[in-house]
Amino acid sequence: MFDLNSQTHQLLMDEPFFAAISRRVNKTASTAVPTAGVRVTPDGYYEMIYNPKFFETLSPKQRSGVLKHEFYHLLWDHCLERLPDEGMCRLWNIATDLAINSHLGGELPDTGCFPGEGLFEDLPKGESSEFYFDALKKMQEEEESKEGEQSKDDKEGESGDQDQEQGEGGGDDSDSGEGDSTGGKPTNLKDVETTDDHSGWGENEADASATNIAKERMKEMMKEAIQEASAGRGWGSVPSEMRKNNRESSNKGKLEKCSSLLCQDKPASKQKKYCQKAQS
């Protein structure tokens, strides 16, 4: 059976920053999740739960990509307090994946959600989770509107002409043939599946003690990871803008007060407010 703990060092050999984060995240094998996921445990530790069978199907590059994807969720505070006003929901799951996968093109299984591709071809790369969440809500409204119109047309057709309905049935066969040309890619939001499992997010939101402990641990994780990366081991695939912001934050001592990766995945209008909240 695939053991992630014995493979992590090799998978992240060229990713010193993420390797430093990885050493501070517990990893537990379980078939209870279909792929992988991260959460904060009741005692405030960060845990990655992974399905060994899923990892066995991946190439080494994809395994490394999934690890980085999960760590970005932790670094960007997706599984703690950072939730939309609507609370934990499916569109937020997709939105956070779109924000992360902007930086992981070609490193994940094809089932992932990528800005600029497939159903999300009109969405730009490099935006915040909140940006994608708002865009997805608009997409969902448009899809529901189209479905409502289609349902109305279908009912009118049924009441008007039974023969016409049978003719439309033949047309459906041809439509399904066109659908096959998408290569199995989702054509609406209802069919979208995220690469990983987000079911553990927000579990400890009401437990202030666990949340505070996790935040303090994240500060230490970030501080040590930045120190290791800056000391000569390198940053690996961490985008240059993130490297710059990380170094500046570390040099100014901001990481003593802020537990965020650095606000990269937050809309500009909320970055100052978020950091002030973290420093209070």
C-alpha positions as CSV (number, residue, x, y, z in Angstrom):
1,M,0.0,0.0,0.0
2,F,1.3,3.5,-0.9
3,D,2.8,5.2,2.2
4,L,2.9,9.0,1.7
5,N,5.1,9.6,4.7
6,S,7.9,7.5,3.2
7,Q,7.6,9.2,-0.1
8,T,7.2,12.9,0.8
9,H,11.0,13.7,1.0
10,Q,11.6,12.4,-2.5
11,L,8.4,14.1,-3.9
12,L,9.4,17.5,-2.4
13,M,13.2,17.3,-3.0
14,D,13.0,20.3,-5.3
15,E,10.5,22.2,-3.1
16,P,12.3,23.3,0.0
17,F,9.6,25.7,1.1
18,F,6.8,23.2,0.8
19,A,9.0,20.5,2.3
20,A,9.4,22.6,5.4
21,I,5.7,23.0,5.6
22,S,5.1,19.3,5.0
23,R,7.3,18.3,8.0
24,R,4.8,20.0,10.3
25,V,1.6,18.5,8.8
26,N,0.5,15.1,10.0
27,K,-0.4,12.6,7.2
28,T,-2.9,9.9,7.7
29,A,-3.9,7.2,5.2
30,S,-7.6,6.5,4.9
31,T,-10.1,5.2,2.4
32,A,-12.8,7.4,3.9
33,V,-11.8,10.1,1.5
34,P,-11.8,9.5,-2.3
35,T,-8.6,11.5,-2.9
36,A,-7.0,13.8,-0.2
37,G,-7.9,16.6,2.0
38,V,-6.6,18.8,4.9
39,R,-8.2,19.9,8.1
40,V,-7.4,21.2,11.6
41,T,-7.8,18.6,14.3
42,P,-9.8,19.3,17.5
43,D,-6.5,19.8,19.3
44,G,-5.3,22.4,16.8
45,Y,-2.9,20.4,14.6
46,Y,-2.9,20.4,10.9
47,E,-3.6,17.0,9.3
48,M,-3.6,15.8,5.7
49,I,-5.8,12.7,5.1
50,Y,-5.0,10.8,1.9
51,N,-6.3,7.8,0.0
52,P,-3.4,5.5,-0.8
53,K,-5.3,4.0,-3.8
54,F,-5.7,7.4,-5.3
55,F,-2.0,8.3,-4.9
56,E,-1.1,5.0,-6.5
57,T,-2.8,6.1,-9.7
58,L,-0.7,9.4,-9.9
59,S,2.6,10.1,-11.5
60,P,5.4,11.5,-9.2
61,K,4.8,15.0,-10.6
62,Q,1.1,14.7,-9.8
63,R,1.7,13.5,-6.3
64,S,3.9,16.5,-5.7
65,G,1.3,18.7,-7.2
66,V,-1.4,17.3,-4.9
67,L,0.8,17.8,-1.9
68,K,1.4,21.5,-2.8
69,H,-2.3,22.0,-3.5
70,E,-3.2,20.8,0.0
71,F,-0.5,22.9,1.6
72,Y,-1.8,26.0,-0.2
73,H,-5.2,25.4,1.3
74,L,-3.6,25.5,4.8
75,L,-1.4,28.5,4.0
76,W,-4.3,30.5,2.6
77,D,-6.5,29.7,5.6
78,H,-9.1,28.0,3.6
79,C,-9.9,25.4,6.2
80,L,-10.2,27.6,9.3
81,E,-12.1,30.9,9.6
82,R,-11.9,32.0,6.0
83,L,-15.4,31.1,4.6
84,P,-17.9,33.2,2.6
85,D,-20.9,34.7,4.2
86,E,-22.9,31.8,2.9
87,G,-20.7,29.4,4.9
88,M,-19.1,26.2,3.7
89,C,-20.6,25.3,0.3
90,R,-19.8,23.6,-3.0
91,L,-19.0,26.8,-4.9
92,W,-16.5,27.9,-2.3
93,N,-14.8,24.5,-2.7
94,I,-14.5,25.1,-6.4
95,A,-13.4,28.7,-6.0
96,T,-10.5,27.9,-3.6
97,D,-9.3,25.2,-6.0
98,L,-9.4,27.6,-8.9
99,A,-7.3,30.1,-6.9
100,I,-4.7,27.5,-6.0
101,N,-4.6,25.7,-9.4
102,S,-3.7,29.0,-11.1
103,H,-0.2,28.2,-9.8
104,L,-0.1,24.4,-10.5
105,G,-0.8,24.1,-14.2
106,G,0.4,20.7,-15.5
107,E,1.0,19.4,-12.1
108,L,-2.4,17.9,-11.2
109,P,-4.7,15.2,-12.5
110,D,-6.9,16.4,-15.4
111,T,-10.0,16.2,-13.1
112,G,-8.9,19.5,-11.4
113,C,-10.5,22.9,-11.9
114,F,-8.2,25.3,-13.8
115,P,-8.9,28.9,-14.7
116,G,-8.8,29.5,-18.5
117,E,-9.7,25.8,-19.3
118,G,-12.9,24.0,-20.1
119,L,-15.9,25.2,-18.2
120,F,-13.8,28.0,-16.7
121,E,-12.2,29.2,-19.9
122,D,-13.4,32.7,-19.4
123,L,-12.0,33.1,-15.9
124,P,-8.5,34.7,-15.6
125,K,-5.7,33.1,-13.7
126,G,-4.1,34.4,-10.5
127,E,-7.3,35.8,-8.8
128,S,-8.4,35.4,-5.2
129,S,-10.8,32.7,-4.0
130,E,-13.4,35.4,-3.4
131,F,-13.1,36.6,-7.0
132,Y,-13.8,33.1,-8.3
133,F,-16.6,32.6,-5.8
134,D,-18.4,35.7,-7.1
135,A,-17.8,34.6,-10.7
136,L,-19.1,31.1,-10.0
137,K,-22.3,32.5,-8.4
138,K,-23.0,34.4,-11.6
139,M,-22.3,31.3,-13.7
140,Q,-24.7,29.3,-11.5
141,E,-27.4,31.9,-11.9
142,E,-27.0,31.8,-15.7
143,E,-27.1,28.0,-15.8
144,E,-30.3,28.0,-13.6
145,S,-31.9,30.6,-15.9
146,K,-31.1,28.6,-19.0
147,E,-32.4,25.4,-17.3
148,G,-35.7,27.2,-16.4
149,E,-36.1,28.3,-20.0
150,Q,-35.4,24.9,-21.4
151,S,-37.9,23.3,-19.0
152,K,-40.5,25.7,-20.1
153,D,-39.8,25.0,-23.8
154,D,-40.0,21.2,-23.1
155,K,-43.4,21.5,-21.4
156,E,-44.7,23.5,-24.3
157,G,-43.5,21.0,-26.8
158,E,-45.0,18.1,-24.9
159,S,-48.4,19.8,-24.7
160,G,-48.3,20.8,-28.4
161,D,-47.3,17.7,-30.3
162,Q,-46.4,14.2,-29.2
163,D,-44.8,13.4,-32.5
164,Q,-42.6,16.4,-32.2
165,E,-41.5,15.1,-28.8
166,Q,-40.5,11.8,-30.3
167,G,-38.6,13.7,-32.9
168,E,-36.8,15.6,-30.2
169,G,-35.9,12.3,-28.6
170,G,-34.0,11.4,-31.7
171,G,-32.2,14.8,-31.6
172,D,-31.1,14.0,-28.0
173,D,-29.2,11.0,-29.3
174,S,-27.2,13.3,-31.6
175,D,-26.7,15.8,-28.8
176,S,-25.3,13.1,-26.6
177,G,-22.8,12.3,-29.4
178,E,-21.7,16.0,-29.3
179,G,-21.4,15.8,-25.6
180,D,-18.9,12.9,-26.0
181,S,-16.6,15.3,-27.9
182,T,-15.9,17.2,-24.7
183,G,-13.8,14.2,-23.5
184,G,-15.8,13.8,-20.4
185,K,-15.2,17.3,-19.2
186,P,-18.1,18.9,-17.2
187,T,-20.3,21.2,-19.2
188,N,-22.1,22.8,-16.1
189,L,-21.2,23.5,-12.5
190,K,-23.4,20.6,-11.2
191,D,-21.0,18.1,-12.8
192,V,-17.8,19.7,-11.5
193,E,-15.7,17.6,-9.1
194,T,-12.8,19.1,-7.1
195,T,-9.5,17.2,-7.0
196,D,-9.6,16.9,-3.2
197,D,-11.9,16.6,-0.3
198,H,-12.9,19.7,1.7
199,S,-15.4,18.1,4.1
200,G,-13.3,18.8,7.2
201,W,-13.2,22.6,6.7
202,G,-14.8,24.7,9.4
203,E,-15.2,21.8,11.8
204,N,-13.6,23.7,14.6
205,E,-14.9,27.1,13.7
206,A,-16.8,27.2,17.0
207,D,-13.9,26.0,19.0
208,A,-11.8,29.2,19.6
209,S,-9.1,27.3,21.5
210,A,-8.3,24.9,18.6
211,T,-8.5,27.7,16.1
212,N,-6.1,29.9,18.1
213,I,-3.7,27.0,18.6
214,A,-3.7,26.3,14.9
215,K,-3.0,29.9,14.0
216,E,0.0,30.0,16.3
217,R,1.3,26.8,14.8
218,M,0.9,28.3,11.3
219,K,2.9,31.3,12.3
220,E,5.8,29.1,13.4
221,M,5.5,26.9,10.3
222,M,5.6,29.9,8.0
223,K,8.5,31.5,9.9
224,E,10.7,28.4,9.8
225,A,9.8,27.6,6.1
226,I,10.7,31.2,5.0
227,Q,13.9,31.0,7.0
228,E,14.9,27.7,5.4
229,A,14.0,28.9,1.9
230,S,15.8,32.2,2.3
231,A,18.9,30.6,3.8
232,G,20.0,29.1,0.5
233,R,17.9,26.0,0.1
234,G,15.6,27.8,-2.4
235,W,11.9,28.4,-2.9
236,G,11.2,25.8,-5.6
237,S,8.0,26.6,-7.6
238,V,6.7,29.3,-5.2
239,P,5.8,32.2,-7.5
240,S,8.3,35.1,-7.5
241,E,5.8,37.6,-6.2
242,M,5.0,35.4,-3.2
243,R,8.7,34.9,-2.5
244,K,9.2,38.7,-2.4
245,N,6.2,39.3,-0.1
246,N,7.3,36.4,2.1
247,R,10.8,37.8,2.5
248,E,9.6,41.3,3.2
249,S,7.1,40.1,5.8
250,S,9.7,38.1,7.5
251,N,12.3,40.9,7.5
252,K,9.8,43.3,9.0
253,G,8.7,40.8,11.7
254,K,5.1,40.7,10.4
255,L,5.0,36.9,10.6
256,E,5.1,37.3,14.4
257,K,1.6,38.7,14.1
258,C,0.1,37.4,10.9
259,S,-0.7,33.8,10.3
260,S,-1.6,34.2,6.6
261,L,0.7,33.0,3.8
262,L,0.8,36.6,2.9
263,C,-2.6,37.5,1.7
264,Q,-1.8,36.5,-1.9
265,D,-5.2,34.7,-2.2
266,K,-7.1,37.6,-0.8
267,P,-8.7,40.5,-2.7
268,A,-6.8,43.7,-2.3
269,S,-9.7,45.4,-0.6
270,K,-9.6,42.8,2.2
271,Q,-5.8,42.4,2.6
272,K,-5.3,45.3,5.1
273,K,-8.4,44.4,7.0
274,Y,-7.4,40.7,7.3
275,C,-3.9,41.5,8.5
276,Q,-5.1,44.0,11.0
277,K,-7.5,41.3,12.3
278,A,-4.6,38.8,12.5
279,Q,-2.5,41.3,14.4
280,S,-5.2,42.2,17.0
